[in-house]
Amino acid sequence: DVQLQASGGGLVQAGGSLKLSCVASGLTFEEYGIGWFRQAPGKEREGVACISSSDGSTIYADDVKGRFTISSDTARNTVYLQMNSLKPDDTAVYYCASREPLLTFNGYTDGLGEYVYEYWGQGTQVTVSS
């Protein structure tokens, strides 16, 4: 089975940065997609960003564009989420999820939809203080 290990969360002041990592193991295909999601207390889980391992195509949620960057190291089956200019509203548990096979997110209409993904990691807490 696929296993996803998310890490890198923590407590940071508003305006600060954090870098999350998601290590995937047990993948069957070389072409896969990894998405980052988050869930704040009392709110539904929402998609943040996703990336294709095959062509590096990405999708970002509107409220993180220009602040967050998703990247991948295919040799290590690791996807990163660099989060800059953090706001208190970014406080949430962050999860990574996988989908395979997946060639590209170009033209993918709902890459940040939860239903797209098959396996989920355990989550890492990000807290942004004001």
Sine and cosine of phi, psi and omega as CSV:
sin_phi,cos_phi,sin_psi,cos_psi,sin_omega,cos_omega
0.00,0.00,0.44,-0.90,0.06,-1.00
-0.97,0.26,0.68,-0.73,0.10,-1.00
-0.82,-0.58,0.66,-0.75,0.00,-1.00
-0.82,-0.57,0.77,-0.64,-0.02,-1.00
-0.87,-0.49,0.94,-0.34,0.02,-1.00
-1.00,-0.10,0.62,-0.78,0.02,-1.00
-0.44,-0.90,0.15,-0.99,0.08,-1.00
0.96,-0.28,-0.05,1.00,0.02,-1.00
-0.94,0.35,0.14,-0.99,0.01,-1.00
0.20,-0.98,-0.21,-0.98,0.01,-1.00
-0.96,-0.26,0.77,-0.64,-0.03,-1.00
-0.59,-0.80,0.47,-0.88,0.05,-1.00
-0.98,0.19,0.42,-0.91,0.06,-1.00
-0.81,0.58,0.67,-0.74,-0.05,-1.00
1.00,-0.04,-0.19,0.98,-0.03,-1.00
-0.99,0.10,-0.12,-0.99,-0.07,-1.00
-0.73,-0.68,0.46,-0.89,0.15,-0.99
-0.59,-0.80,0.45,-0.89,0.08,-1.00
-0.82,-0.58,0.89,-0.46,0.03,-1.00
-1.00,-0.05,0.51,-0.86,0.05,-1.00
-0.82,-0.57,0.56,-0.83,0.09,-1.00
-0.73,-0.68,0.92,-0.38,0.02,-1.00
-0.98,-0.18,0.82,-0.57,-0.02,-1.00
-0.96,-0.28,0.68,-0.73,0.08,-1.00
-0.72,-0.70,0.40,-0.92,0.02,-1.00
0.99,0.16,0.20,0.98,0.02,-1.00
-0.93,0.36,0.59,-0.81,-0.02,-1.00
-1.00,-0.03,-0.63,0.77,-0.08,-1.00
-0.97,-0.26,0.43,-0.90,0.11,-0.99
-0.98,0.20,-0.39,0.92,0.00,-1.00
-0.98,-0.17,0.92,-0.38,-0.04,-1.00
-0.53,-0.85,0.26,-0.97,0.07,-1.00
-0.88,-0.47,0.61,-0.79,0.08,-1.00
-0.84,-0.54,0.76,-0.65,0.05,-1.00
-0.89,-0.46,0.53,-0.85,0.15,-0.99
-0.96,-0.29,0.73,-0.69,0.03,-1.00
-0.79,-0.61,0.28,-0.96,0.08,-1.00
-0.57,-0.82,0.45,-0.89,0.04,-1.00
-0.67,-0.74,0.90,-0.44,0.05,-1.00
-1.00,0.01,0.39,-0.92,0.00,-1.00
-0.83,0.56,0.77,-0.64,0.04,-1.00
0.98,0.22,0.09,1.00,-0.02,-1.00
-0.85,-0.53,0.30,-0.95,0.05,-1.00
-0.98,0.22,0.42,-0.91,0.06,-1.00
-0.93,0.36,0.64,-0.77,-0.03,-1.00
-0.74,-0.68,0.50,-0.86,0.04,-1.00
-0.97,0.23,0.61,-0.79,-0.03,-1.00
-0.93,-0.36,-0.79,0.61,-0.03,-1.00
-0.29,-0.96,0.40,-0.92,0.07,-1.00
-0.54,-0.84,0.36,-0.93,-0.04,-1.00
-0.56,-0.83,0.56,-0.83,0.09,-1.00
-1.00,-0.09,0.72,-0.69,0.03,-1.00
-0.95,0.31,-0.38,0.93,-0.11,-0.99
-0.98,0.22,-0.80,0.60,-0.07,-1.00
-0.85,-0.52,0.05,1.00,0.05,-1.00
0.96,0.26,0.16,0.99,0.01,-1.00
-0.91,0.42,0.55,-0.84,-0.10,-0.99
-0.71,-0.71,0.36,-0.93,0.16,-0.99
-0.69,-0.72,0.65,-0.76,0.04,-1.00
-0.82,-0.57,0.57,-0.82,0.18,-0.98
-0.93,0.36,0.51,-0.86,-0.09,-1.00
-0.85,0.52,-0.61,0.79,-0.12,-0.99
-0.99,0.16,0.02,1.00,0.08,-1.00
-0.88,-0.47,-0.10,0.99,0.01,-1.00
-0.85,0.53,0.71,-0.70,0.00,-1.00
1.00,0.08,-0.22,0.98,0.02,-1.00
-0.91,-0.41,-0.61,0.79,-0.04,-1.00
-0.96,-0.29,0.56,-0.83,0.08,-1.00
-0.73,-0.68,0.81,-0.59,0.06,-1.00
-0.98,-0.19,0.65,-0.76,0.01,-1.00
-0.55,-0.84,0.25,-0.97,-0.03,-1.00
-0.69,-0.73,0.52,-0.86,0.15,-0.99
-0.88,-0.48,1.00,-0.08,-0.13,-0.99
-0.91,0.40,-0.48,0.88,0.01,-1.00
-0.91,0.42,-0.49,0.87,0.00,-1.00
-0.96,-0.27,0.07,1.00,-0.07,-1.00
0.75,0.66,0.69,0.72,-0.06,-1.00
-0.83,-0.56,0.70,-0.71,0.07,-1.00
-0.88,-0.47,0.66,-0.75,-0.04,-1.00
-0.91,-0.41,0.46,-0.89,0.15,-0.99
-0.77,-0.64,0.97,-0.22,0.06,-1.00
-1.00,0.10,0.85,-0.52,-0.06,-1.00
-0.89,-0.45,0.91,-0.42,0.00,-1.00
-0.91,-0.41,0.25,-0.97,0.02,-1.00
0.75,0.66,0.75,0.67,-0.07,-1.00
-0.91,0.41,0.55,-0.83,-0.01,-1.00
-0.86,-0.51,0.38,-0.93,0.08,-1.00
-0.83,0.56,-0.52,0.85,0.02,-1.00
-0.92,0.38,-0.22,0.98,0.06,-1.00
-0.99,0.15,-0.12,0.99,0.01,-1.00
-0.88,0.48,0.83,-0.56,-0.06,-1.00
-0.03,-1.00,0.18,-0.98,0.25,-0.97
-1.00,0.04,0.79,-0.62,-0.03,-1.00
-0.97,-0.23,0.75,-0.66,-0.02,-1.00
-0.86,-0.50,0.53,-0.85,0.20,-0.98
-0.93,-0.38,0.45,-0.89,-0.05,-1.00
-0.58,-0.81,0.40,-0.92,-0.07,-1.00
-0.81,-0.59,0.43,-0.90,0.07,-1.00
-0.60,-0.80,0.77,-0.64,0.08,-1.00
-0.54,-0.84,0.52,-0.85,-0.10,0.99
-0.98,0.20,0.44,-0.90,0.06,-1.00
-0.50,-0.87,0.87,-0.50,-0.09,-1.00
-1.00,0.07,-0.65,0.76,-0.09,-1.00
-0.36,-0.93,0.47,-0.88,0.15,-0.99
-0.99,-0.15,0.00,1.00,0.06,-1.00
-0.91,0.42,0.82,-0.57,0.00,-1.00
0.98,0.19,0.04,1.00,0.01,-1.00
-0.98,0.19,0.88,-0.47,-0.16,-0.99
-0.98,0.21,-0.37,0.93,-0.08,-1.00
-0.65,-0.76,0.77,0.64,-0.03,-1.00
-0.89,0.46,-0.32,0.95,0.01,-1.00
-0.98,-0.22,0.29,0.96,0.08,-1.00
-1.00,0.10,0.71,-0.70,-0.04,-1.00
-0.85,0.52,-0.57,0.82,-0.11,-0.99
-0.92,0.40,-0.29,0.96,-0.02,-1.00
-0.93,0.36,-0.47,0.88,-0.21,-0.98
-0.98,-0.20,0.56,-0.83,-0.11,-0.99
-0.98,-0.21,-0.63,0.77,-0.07,-1.00
-0.85,-0.52,0.55,-0.84,-0.07,-1.00
-0.76,-0.65,0.59,-0.81,0.10,-0.99
-1.00,0.09,-0.04,-1.00,-0.15,-0.99
-1.00,0.04,-0.25,0.97,0.03,-1.00
1.00,-0.09,0.49,-0.87,0.06,-1.00
-0.68,-0.74,0.71,-0.70,-0.11,-0.99
-0.99,0.15,0.76,-0.65,0.14,-0.99
-0.88,-0.48,0.83,-0.56,0.01,-1.00
-0.83,-0.56,0.83,-0.56,0.00,-1.00
-0.92,-0.40,0.88,-0.47,-0.01,-1.00
-1.00,-0.04,0.51,-0.86,-0.03,-1.00
-1.00,0.01,0.00,0.00,0.00,0.00
